[in-house]
Amino acid sequence: METRGAARRSPPPPVAVQLLFLLILLAVSSCAAASTGDLVIGEDYVRPPARRHRKALLSLFPWSKKKASSSASDPQQVHISLAGEKHVRVTWITDDNSVSSVVDYGTKAGMYTSTSQGESTSYSYLLYSSGKIHHVVLGPLEDNTVYYYRCGGQGLEFQFKTPPSQFPLSLAVVGDLGQTSWTTSTLNHIKQCEHDMLLLPGDLSYADYMQHLWDSFGKLVEPLASTRPWMVTEGNHEKEHIPFFESGFQSYNARWKMPYDESGSTSNLYYSFEVARAHIIMLGSYTDYDENSDQYAWLKVSLAMKSSFRSVDVSRGGKQEAKDTWWWNDEVQRAIKEKECFKRLHLDKSAANIKGYKIAKRAAKRAVSVAKGQAYDNLYERLGTKKGEKDIYRMARIHERKTRDINQIKCIKDGVDRLLVRDEEIKDRWREYFDKLFNGEEEGPILELDDSFDDNNRRFALLLLLLYLPFQADLAKIDRKRTPWLIVLLHAPWYNSNWAHQGEGDSMMTAMEPLLYAAHVDMIIAGHVHAYERAERVYNGRLDPCGAVHITIGDGGNREGLARRYRNPKPAWSVFREASFGHGELKILNSTHAHWTWHRNDDEEPVRTDDVWINSLAGTGCIQDSSRELRKILMAP
């Protein structure tokens, strides 16, 4: 019997109702914490456990083939990259080897007003055989324009947008991408941001000898890589070298062809390009890079000679200067003749002849580029030999004799308009010109040459240039007024306070950091370490206002997980570091200011976690105030 006034107890709610209430309570409290609590960033942030890998990674059979498409002739794994000024390279794969390497394109959907033909390749790796890999260069194209295109004359229509020719320029940056669910969400986040191009500093597919994973990677990135240029460089996971069986970088070089030929490089592992008014150099951490290497020579020499030689003001007595053709080989001459033949034929305006002329013109341009680059490379290589020294001496003798002939005077004048005839005076005059030209002085002397300045004398002048020019090649050719931003990407970071991969970039830094510092590089972006870190401007291990901003961004979503351990105390140059997946965005607003943000890949949402404004060195006194020691680096042979 209940006592008077006692509370009557109601029966407890069912267990399911209790659980539902508890879940609602937890959800509400979580939302409140997310909205009112402090966001944990940097080293204190704890990354949730990595998610399950994509199913493709569970396969252990390197000879496994990708799923067949609806048709063997349909394009697969479509991606685009830059291929020289106003040109884009389209790459795709077909299972049908009879498909032509041709792309139809135009500025309206379904209306293709232009057609380009290209090349194809394939490769075998152990028991795997690739499909037919097509590479087709389109152009010249309009800047900042949407193009619609179709690969192989059939199949789906794709579209891409060309980058702008002027600022602002938006670049998405991601490294060590892989093929996990984290990768997928990172790509989705990149898709949400407006970008003109994607930069990837190495470690693309994480195929690691299992070639079918290159195919699944190509399919994974196609929705983005077919719409914007993807510019990549190699990482350690692209090596895939098996001693005595397989050479390195076979898959990477066959599938991801970059504009190395267009930038004067001899290897797909390092190259450069310009976009808008930024010059971007992609270096190779896994090919030779010491001072005697081809890569180092390319960085110093390959493109400097012709562009710097064009900087000399030449007086030719009012006559139009003939094209420089001393390096033409048989292949170039054949290509030029074929182009000229079609040029005459296409005057009748027939579609076939116009098409033939365009194809011949592109072939001639490519042949010229290859032959000229090879000629200059051979010339520079010979310069360092005994025979090269004899050539210089012999040409100097010829030059001196001709300047003493009153009937064939080369008018190389000094600052007071006095003709120079002595060999040493002429050398000093060249030295003075290039010293002023490359050390920030606007007004250079006029070097006047008359009609007797023939091919032999051109070679002589070029050899003088080789002796006294600041050999930065890809670096020295850059006019920082025209291209105020200079950005370098490589794989193994030079400034890294994470315990992972400590010291792996040191030898490359020892060889190349003085060179890049002397060229006033603005940013150096690396991958490899599976975490994010941003450094202040730094050089030689110390803070330096004229050094480069270093960023490590090897956190795209790879299957190896995150590098969580950092070294303490934190170096003075390290500003921000966090072990999370994510991507970066670089928005170059004008010639002096850029905005860098890093977005953590958190719970399917991109969270802006690092944010900084960067000033170009072109807008500071660093370039004008170069020290004498830096000039010595630039002037070193």
DADAMO-V915321 format. One record per residue. N is the residue number from 1. PHI is phi in degrees with one decimal (* if undefined). OMEGA is omega in radians with two decimals (none if undefined). D_LAST is the distance of its C-alpha to the last C-alpha in Angstrom with 2 decimals. Layout:
BEGIN
n,phi,omega,d_last
N,PHI,OMEGA,D_LAST
N,PHI,OMEGA,D_LAST
END
This chain:
BEGIN
n,phi,omega,d_last
1,*,-3.09,108.19
2,-74.8,3.06,105.60
3,-75.5,-3.10,106.25
4,-64.3,3.09,106.82
5,81.6,3.13,103.69
6,-69.3,3.14,101.32
7,-70.2,3.12,98.24
8,-83.5,-3.12,98.43
9,-82.9,3.07,95.43
10,-90.1,-3.14,93.84
11,-64.7,-3.13,92.57
12,-64.2,3.12,88.84
13,-66.3,3.11,86.57
14,-58.5,-3.11,85.45
15,-59.8,-3.12,82.40
16,-61.8,3.13,80.43
17,-66.5,3.12,81.06
18,-62.9,-3.13,79.91
19,-64.6,3.13,76.65
20,-63.2,3.12,76.07
21,-62.1,3.14,76.73
22,-63.7,3.13,74.37
23,-64.9,3.11,71.56
24,-62.8,3.14,72.15
25,-62.3,3.13,72.14
26,-65.8,-3.14,68.85
27,-65.2,-3.14,67.27
28,-64.5,-3.14,68.49
29,-66.2,3.12,67.29
30,-66.6,3.13,63.88
31,-63.9,3.13,63.55
32,-65.0,3.12,64.70
33,-65.7,-3.13,62.17
34,-67.8,-3.07,59.39
35,-86.9,-3.06,60.43
36,-110.9,-3.07,61.20
37,-79.1,3.11,59.16
38,-75.6,3.09,55.67
39,-76.4,3.14,52.83
40,-84.1,-3.13,51.16
41,-132.5,3.07,47.38
42,73.2,-3.03,44.40
43,-67.2,-3.12,44.84
44,-79.9,-3.12,48.63
45,-73.5,3.12,48.91
46,-110.0,-3.12,50.36
47,-72.4,3.03,49.48
48,-59.7,-3.14,52.56
49,-55.7,-3.14,52.59
50,-62.2,-3.10,50.36
51,-84.6,-3.09,52.28
52,-63.7,-3.13,53.14
53,-69.2,3.02,50.45
54,-60.7,-3.07,50.78
55,-56.9,-3.10,53.13
56,-59.1,-3.08,50.45
57,-75.2,-3.11,48.82
58,-81.6,3.13,52.02
59,-74.6,-3.08,51.84
60,-111.0,-3.03,50.73
61,-107.2,-3.05,50.72
62,-67.6,3.14,47.33
63,-96.6,3.12,49.14
64,-61.1,3.12,51.05
65,-99.5,3.06,50.86
66,-67.7,3.08,50.72
67,-62.6,3.14,53.95
68,-67.1,3.08,54.65
69,-76.8,-3.11,54.40
70,-60.4,3.07,57.38
71,-143.9,-3.12,56.07
72,-64.1,-3.13,53.58
73,-93.1,3.14,52.07
74,-69.0,3.11,51.55
75,-70.7,3.09,47.98
76,-127.9,3.01,46.95
77,56.2,-3.07,44.05
78,-73.5,3.00,42.91
79,-149.4,-3.10,39.70
80,-125.4,3.08,37.32
81,-149.7,3.07,33.63
82,-71.9,-3.12,31.47
83,-141.0,-3.09,30.17
84,97.6,-3.07,28.17
85,-62.3,3.10,29.42
86,60.6,3.10,33.23
87,-130.8,3.13,33.56
88,-129.4,3.07,34.91
89,-101.1,3.06,35.11
90,-102.5,-3.14,38.51
91,-122.8,3.06,38.80
92,-154.7,-3.08,42.13
93,-128.6,3.01,43.99
94,-129.0,3.04,47.33
95,-78.5,-3.14,49.59
96,-89.4,-3.10,50.75
97,-74.3,-3.12,48.39
98,-88.2,-3.13,50.09
99,-68.9,-3.12,48.90
100,-76.7,3.08,46.68
101,-86.5,-3.07,43.21
102,-140.1,3.11,44.25
103,-128.7,3.00,44.37
104,-97.8,-3.08,46.83
105,-152.7,3.11,46.09
106,-170.4,-3.07,47.28
107,-94.3,3.07,47.79
108,-127.1,-3.11,51.42
109,-58.8,3.09,52.83
110,76.1,3.14,54.20
111,-117.8,-3.05,53.13
112,-105.3,-3.07,50.15
113,-96.6,-3.12,49.10
114,-136.0,3.11,45.89
115,-137.8,3.07,45.01
116,-126.2,3.06,41.70
117,-105.0,-3.11,41.31
118,-137.0,-3.07,38.62
119,-130.5,3.10,37.97
120,-143.0,3.10,39.27
121,-151.2,3.05,38.49
122,-160.6,3.13,40.19
123,-152.6,3.05,39.66
124,-120.1,-3.11,41.81
125,-141.7,-3.02,41.36
126,53.2,-3.11,43.94
127,-95.7,-3.11,47.25
128,-98.9,3.02,45.93
129,-127.0,-3.11,45.31
130,-75.2,2.95,43.83
131,-76.1,3.10,45.35
132,-80.4,-3.08,43.82
133,-99.4,-3.06,40.69
134,-101.0,3.02,40.28
135,-130.9,-3.12,37.21
136,-130.3,3.14,37.99
137,-95.7,3.10,35.86
138,-106.7,3.05,37.93
139,142.4,0.06,37.19
140,-70.5,-3.07,36.50
141,-114.4,3.06,38.29
142,-77.7,3.11,39.47
143,-73.7,3.01,37.99
144,52.6,-3.05,40.15
145,-130.9,3.09,42.71
146,-85.7,3.07,44.81
147,-118.4,3.05,44.86
148,-105.2,-3.05,47.43
149,-147.3,-3.14,46.59
150,-134.1,-3.05,48.18
151,-97.9,3.05,46.50
152,72.5,3.09,47.76
153,79.6,-3.12,50.43
154,-161.8,3.08,52.69
155,88.5,-3.07,53.08
156,-66.7,3.03,52.50
157,-93.6,3.08,50.92
158,-112.9,3.05,47.87
159,-146.3,3.05,46.22
160,-141.0,3.08,42.89
161,-118.4,3.12,41.61
162,-75.6,3.13,38.34
163,-68.6,3.09,36.21
164,-74.0,3.10,36.56
165,-93.1,-3.12,34.18
166,-134.3,3.06,34.60
167,-69.5,0.11,35.29
168,-77.8,3.13,37.14
169,-132.1,-3.12,35.47
170,-114.1,-3.11,36.91
171,-119.7,2.97,35.01
172,-91.0,-3.08,36.78
173,-130.9,3.11,34.78
174,-151.4,3.14,36.05
175,-129.8,3.05,34.71
176,49.7,-2.92,36.27
177,-75.5,3.14,39.05
178,73.2,-3.03,41.23
179,-144.0,3.10,44.78
180,-104.4,3.06,47.25
181,-65.9,3.02,49.77
182,-63.5,3.08,47.35
183,-58.4,-3.12,44.86
184,-59.7,-3.13,47.56
185,-69.0,3.07,48.41
186,-61.5,3.11,44.76
187,-63.6,3.09,44.43
188,-63.4,3.11,47.69
189,-66.6,3.11,46.38
190,-63.7,3.13,43.25
191,-62.2,-3.12,45.61
192,-71.4,-3.10,47.49
193,-91.3,3.10,44.54
194,-75.7,3.14,43.46
195,-141.9,-3.14,39.89
196,-92.8,-3.04,37.79
197,-165.7,3.06,35.54
198,-116.7,3.09,35.17
199,-111.7,-3.09,32.00
200,-132.7,-3.08,32.24
201,-85.3,2.97,29.57
202,99.5,-3.09,30.83
203,65.0,-3.06,34.06
204,-89.8,-2.91,36.20
205,-92.7,-2.98,39.35
206,54.9,3.09,39.60
207,-67.1,3.07,40.99
208,49.4,3.05,39.79
209,83.1,3.13,40.78
210,-88.7,-2.90,43.92
211,-65.4,3.13,42.94
212,-64.0,3.11,45.93
213,-74.4,2.97,44.49
214,-65.1,3.12,41.67
215,-67.4,3.14,44.56
216,-66.6,3.09,46.35
217,-66.4,3.11,43.18
218,-59.5,3.11,42.67
219,-70.0,-3.12,46.27
220,-63.2,-3.03,46.00
221,-91.9,-3.07,43.14
222,-53.3,-3.12,44.27
223,-57.3,3.10,46.32
224,-94.3,-3.01,43.24
225,-70.6,3.10,40.43
226,-89.0,-3.07,42.35
227,-111.6,3.11,42.67
228,-138.2,3.10,39.24
229,-61.1,3.00,35.70
230,-107.8,3.14,34.61
231,-109.9,-2.98,30.84
232,-127.1,2.93,30.19
233,-131.4,-2.98,27.63
234,-82.5,2.98,28.56
235,-120.5,-3.12,30.02
236,-66.1,-3.13,31.27
237,-76.6,3.05,34.59
238,-88.6,-3.07,33.04
239,-59.7,3.12,31.96
240,51.7,-3.13,35.43
241,-87.8,3.06,34.22
242,-120.6,-3.10,37.08
243,-52.5,3.11,36.12
244,73.5,-3.10,37.66
245,-119.8,-3.04,39.06
246,-133.3,3.07,36.74
247,-78.0,-3.06,32.99
248,-79.5,3.00,31.41
249,63.0,3.13,31.27
250,-60.8,-3.07,33.71
251,-65.5,-3.11,35.90
252,-59.3,-3.09,33.23
253,-66.1,-3.12,31.28
254,-74.3,-3.01,34.56
255,-92.4,-3.02,36.14
256,-120.0,-3.13,33.42
257,-81.3,-3.12,31.18
258,-106.8,-3.06,28.60
259,-79.3,3.14,26.62
260,-71.3,3.14,23.54
261,-64.5,-3.13,23.87
262,-67.1,-3.12,24.36
263,-104.5,3.05,21.12
264,83.3,3.11,18.94
265,-83.9,3.09,19.01
266,-103.9,-3.08,20.36
267,-140.8,3.07,22.36
268,-69.7,-3.09,25.21
269,-87.3,3.05,24.07
270,-155.4,-3.06,21.39
271,-168.0,3.08,21.38
272,-148.6,3.10,21.77
273,-160.3,3.05,24.40
274,-117.1,3.07,25.87
275,-138.6,-2.99,29.44
276,53.0,3.11,31.26
277,-120.5,3.07,28.63
278,-113.5,3.07,26.81
279,-106.2,-3.04,23.52
280,-119.5,-3.11,23.86
281,-113.8,3.12,21.31
282,-105.4,-3.09,22.94
283,-97.5,-3.13,20.94
284,-105.0,3.12,22.25
285,-79.0,-3.03,23.33
286,-123.2,2.90,24.71
287,-135.6,-3.04,22.01
288,-56.3,-3.11,18.92
289,-138.7,-3.14,16.50
290,-72.5,-3.01,14.51
291,-65.5,3.11,10.76
292,-101.6,-3.04,11.52
293,-86.7,3.06,13.87
294,-64.1,-3.12,14.43
295,-63.6,3.12,15.22
296,-64.3,3.13,12.01
297,-64.1,3.10,10.14
298,-61.7,-3.11,12.98
299,-61.6,-3.10,12.77
300,-89.6,-2.87,9.24
301,-120.5,-2.76,9.60
302,-53.7,-3.08,13.21
303,-106.1,-3.08,15.08
304,-72.4,-2.96,12.83
305,-61.7,-3.06,12.84
306,-69.6,-3.10,16.60
307,-70.4,3.14,17.49
308,-72.0,3.12,15.30
309,-64.6,3.10,16.47
310,-68.4,-3.11,19.94
311,-74.7,-3.13,19.58
312,-72.6,3.08,19.83
313,-77.0,-3.04,23.52
314,-119.2,3.05,24.79
315,-101.3,-3.09,28.25
316,-115.6,3.09,29.86
317,65.4,3.10,33.27
318,85.2,-3.14,34.84
319,-86.6,3.10,34.27
320,-71.1,-3.09,32.95
321,-73.0,3.11,29.43
322,-73.0,3.11,29.59
323,-67.1,3.11,27.63
324,-78.0,-3.01,24.39
325,-124.7,-3.04,25.67
326,-65.5,-3.09,23.80
327,-96.8,-3.11,22.60
328,-63.3,3.04,26.15
329,-106.8,-3.07,27.61
330,-63.0,-3.12,31.30
331,-64.6,3.12,31.39
332,-64.3,-3.10,30.03
333,-63.1,3.10,32.51
334,-64.5,-3.13,35.35
335,-64.3,3.12,34.58
336,-64.4,-3.14,34.40
337,-63.3,3.14,37.67
338,-65.1,3.11,39.37
339,-63.3,-3.13,38.38
340,-63.3,3.11,39.68
341,-63.7,3.12,42.85
342,-66.1,3.13,43.55
343,-62.5,3.12,42.72
344,-71.9,-3.08,45.59
345,-70.5,-3.01,47.85
346,-75.7,3.07,47.42
347,-65.8,3.11,48.89
348,-78.1,3.04,52.26
349,67.9,3.09,51.42
350,-73.6,-3.07,52.49
351,-61.5,-3.11,51.12
352,-64.5,-3.12,50.07
353,-70.7,3.08,48.03
354,-63.5,3.10,46.38
355,-62.9,3.12,45.43
356,-62.5,3.12,44.16
357,-64.7,3.14,42.04
358,-62.5,3.13,40.43
359,-64.8,-3.14,39.65
360,-64.5,3.14,38.29
361,-64.2,3.11,36.15
362,-64.8,3.13,34.53
363,-63.4,3.13,34.02
364,-65.9,3.14,32.42
365,-62.0,3.13,30.07
366,-67.2,3.13,29.01
367,-63.0,3.10,28.62
368,-61.5,-3.11,26.46
369,-61.2,-3.12,24.17
370,-65.1,-3.08,23.86
371,-66.1,-3.12,23.42
372,-66.8,3.10,20.84
373,-60.8,3.14,18.67
374,-66.0,3.14,19.14
375,-62.4,3.13,18.39
376,-67.0,3.11,15.01
377,-61.0,3.13,14.24
378,-63.1,-3.14,15.55
379,-63.0,-3.13,13.64
380,-66.7,3.12,10.19
381,-63.2,-3.13,11.75
382,-68.9,-3.09,13.19
383,-61.2,-3.11,10.19
384,-83.5,-3.14,9.39
385,-103.7,3.07,13.06
386,-61.8,3.12,15.36
387,-62.9,3.12,16.85
388,-63.1,3.10,13.69
389,-61.1,3.12,13.49
390,-66.9,3.10,17.18
391,-60.7,3.13,16.87
392,-61.0,-3.13,14.71
393,-63.6,-3.12,17.30
394,-65.1,3.14,20.14
395,-68.2,3.08,19.22
396,-64.1,3.11,18.78
397,-63.0,3.12,22.25
398,-60.2,-3.12,23.71
399,-61.0,-3.12,22.40
400,-64.7,3.14,23.90
401,-62.4,-3.11,27.16
402,-69.9,3.13,27.57
403,-71.1,3.12,27.09
404,-89.1,3.12,29.84
405,-86.9,-3.05,32.19
406,-67.2,3.12,34.44
407,-85.2,-3.13,35.41
408,-135.4,-3.09,31.89
409,-93.7,2.95,30.12
410,-94.7,-3.01,26.82
411,-86.9,2.99,27.37
412,-97.0,-2.96,24.08
413,-108.9,3.04,25.58
414,-90.4,-3.05,24.82
415,-67.3,-3.14,26.22
416,-109.7,3.06,29.74
417,70.9,3.11,29.93
418,-93.9,3.14,29.53
419,-66.4,3.12,28.25
420,-105.0,3.13,25.18
421,-125.1,-3.14,25.48
422,-79.2,-3.08,23.48
423,-58.0,-3.10,20.07
424,-66.5,3.11,18.57
425,-64.4,3.14,20.36
426,-66.4,3.10,19.03
427,-59.6,3.14,15.37
428,-63.2,3.14,16.27
429,-66.3,3.06,18.04
430,-61.5,-3.13,15.17
431,-58.8,-3.13,13.07
432,-62.3,-3.11,16.22
433,-61.8,-3.06,16.77
434,-73.2,3.07,13.60
435,-63.9,3.11,13.77
436,-70.3,-3.08,17.34
437,-61.5,-3.02,16.87
438,-105.4,3.09,14.65
439,-124.8,2.90,16.35
440,89.4,3.13,19.79
441,-90.4,-3.01,21.45
442,-69.8,-3.01,23.65
443,-90.7,3.08,24.35
444,-108.8,3.14,21.74
445,-70.2,3.08,22.74
446,-89.3,3.11,24.27
447,-101.6,-3.03,22.69
448,-94.2,-3.10,25.77
449,-129.2,-3.13,25.77
450,-96.3,-3.00,29.01
451,-67.0,-3.13,30.28
452,-79.9,3.13,28.87
453,-78.2,-3.02,25.36
454,-88.0,-3.06,25.68
455,-61.8,3.11,23.55
456,-60.6,3.14,22.16
457,-70.7,3.05,21.10
458,-62.8,3.11,19.63
459,-62.7,3.12,17.41
460,-61.0,3.13,16.54
461,-63.1,3.13,15.77
462,-65.4,3.11,13.68
463,-67.1,3.04,11.60
464,-62.0,3.11,11.37
465,-60.2,3.12,10.42
466,-61.3,-3.11,7.55
467,-77.4,-2.94,6.43
468,-117.1,-3.13,7.59
469,-80.4,2.98,7.99
470,-69.1,-2.92,7.65
471,-78.6,3.04,6.67
472,-102.8,-3.14,9.88
473,38.8,-3.10,11.59
474,-59.5,3.14,14.90
475,-87.5,-3.05,14.46
476,-68.7,-3.11,13.21
477,-71.7,-3.01,15.92
478,-81.6,3.02,18.53
479,-90.2,-3.03,20.83
480,-71.0,2.99,22.41
481,-79.2,3.12,25.50
482,-83.2,3.11,26.08
483,-124.6,-3.02,24.99
484,-71.7,-3.14,25.69
485,-111.0,3.14,25.67
486,-126.5,-3.01,22.71
487,-125.3,-3.12,24.04
488,-120.9,3.02,22.65
489,-121.2,3.06,24.97
490,-153.5,-3.03,24.69
491,-96.0,-3.07,27.46
492,-81.4,-3.04,27.26
493,-67.6,3.10,27.36
494,-93.4,3.12,25.20
495,-120.4,-2.97,28.00
496,-146.1,3.12,31.32
497,-101.7,3.05,34.49
498,-84.8,3.11,36.54
499,-67.7,-3.12,37.49
500,-70.8,3.03,36.54
501,57.8,3.12,33.19
502,-60.8,3.02,32.16
503,79.2,-3.06,28.67
504,-71.0,3.11,27.82
505,-99.8,-3.01,24.85
506,-64.5,-3.07,23.54
507,-67.5,3.09,20.93
508,-67.6,3.12,19.41
509,-63.8,3.12,19.63
510,-59.2,-3.09,17.86
511,-76.0,-2.90,14.81
512,-109.8,-3.08,14.86
513,-61.0,3.10,16.94
514,-58.9,-3.14,14.43
515,-65.3,-3.12,12.45
516,-71.5,3.09,15.87
517,-66.4,3.13,17.19
518,-64.6,3.13,14.56
519,-87.1,3.08,15.50
520,62.7,3.06,19.14
521,-66.5,-3.10,20.55
522,-81.4,-3.06,24.34
523,-140.1,3.01,25.67
524,-126.1,-3.05,24.79
525,-112.1,-3.07,27.77
526,-129.7,3.07,28.48
527,-124.7,2.98,31.51
528,73.7,3.09,32.55
529,-80.7,-3.01,34.73
530,-84.8,3.12,38.10
531,-167.0,-3.14,38.64
532,-114.1,3.06,37.41
533,-153.6,3.06,35.42
534,-124.4,3.14,33.80
535,-111.1,2.99,31.65
536,-66.7,3.02,31.12
537,-61.0,-2.99,27.74
538,-146.7,3.05,25.96
539,-151.7,3.09,22.69
540,56.0,3.06,22.25
541,81.6,-3.10,25.93
542,-127.8,3.07,27.28
543,-59.2,-3.10,28.61
544,-150.9,-3.10,26.23
545,-63.6,3.12,27.28
546,-103.0,3.09,23.74
547,-83.4,-3.13,23.16
548,-92.5,2.93,24.12
549,-78.6,-3.13,27.68
550,-103.2,3.13,27.88
551,-131.1,3.02,30.72
552,-107.8,-3.03,32.03
553,-141.1,-3.14,34.50
554,-87.0,-2.95,35.31
555,-128.9,-3.07,38.96
556,-71.7,3.13,39.95
557,138.1,-3.03,42.93
558,-62.6,-3.05,41.90
559,-77.0,-3.10,44.52
560,-82.2,3.11,43.15
561,86.3,-3.02,44.33
562,-96.9,3.03,42.93
563,-95.1,-2.94,41.00
564,-90.6,-2.97,43.48
565,-98.3,3.09,42.45
566,-109.9,3.10,40.20
567,-81.7,3.10,39.10
568,-128.4,0.00,40.90
569,-70.0,-3.12,40.58
570,-66.7,3.11,38.39
571,-59.6,-3.11,34.93
572,-62.6,-3.09,34.64
573,-81.4,-3.10,32.08
574,-82.6,-3.09,34.42
575,-98.3,-3.05,36.67
576,-145.7,3.11,38.60
577,-149.5,-3.13,39.10
578,-156.9,3.13,41.78
579,-91.4,3.12,42.50
580,-146.7,2.96,43.77
581,-76.4,3.14,43.12
582,167.8,3.10,42.09
583,-148.3,3.12,39.61
584,-115.2,3.06,37.57
585,-134.1,3.11,37.68
586,-115.1,3.12,35.04
587,-110.0,3.11,36.50
588,-88.4,-3.02,34.09
589,-82.5,-3.13,36.59
590,-157.3,-3.05,34.52
591,-72.6,-3.07,31.16
592,-121.0,-3.01,31.71
593,-128.6,3.04,34.01
594,-136.1,-3.12,34.20
595,-116.4,3.13,36.94
596,-107.2,3.04,36.28
597,-133.3,3.03,39.29
598,-117.1,-3.03,39.83
599,-115.8,3.10,43.10
600,-67.9,3.08,44.81
601,-87.1,-2.97,46.59
602,-128.0,3.07,50.00
603,51.6,3.10,53.35
604,68.5,-3.13,52.32
605,-119.0,3.03,51.28
606,-79.1,-3.12,47.82
607,-110.6,3.12,47.98
608,-67.0,-3.00,45.45
609,-116.1,3.08,44.49
610,-128.5,-2.97,41.24
611,-151.0,-3.11,40.64
612,-153.6,3.00,38.01
613,-93.5,-3.12,36.62
614,-122.3,3.08,32.84
615,-98.0,3.09,31.30
616,-67.6,3.08,28.06
617,-67.2,3.10,25.33
618,-65.7,3.12,25.19
619,-97.1,3.13,28.62
620,-115.7,3.11,27.81
621,-87.5,-3.06,26.19
622,-61.7,-3.09,23.18
623,-69.5,-3.12,20.91
624,-71.3,-3.05,22.26
625,-99.7,3.14,22.28
626,-57.7,-3.11,18.69
627,-77.1,3.13,18.27
628,-62.4,3.14,16.08
629,-64.0,3.13,14.55
630,-67.0,3.09,13.60
631,-61.3,3.12,11.97
632,-63.0,3.10,9.73
633,-63.9,-3.12,8.87
634,-66.1,-3.08,8.44
635,-89.0,-3.09,6.36
636,-65.5,3.13,3.82
637,-72.2,none,0.00
END
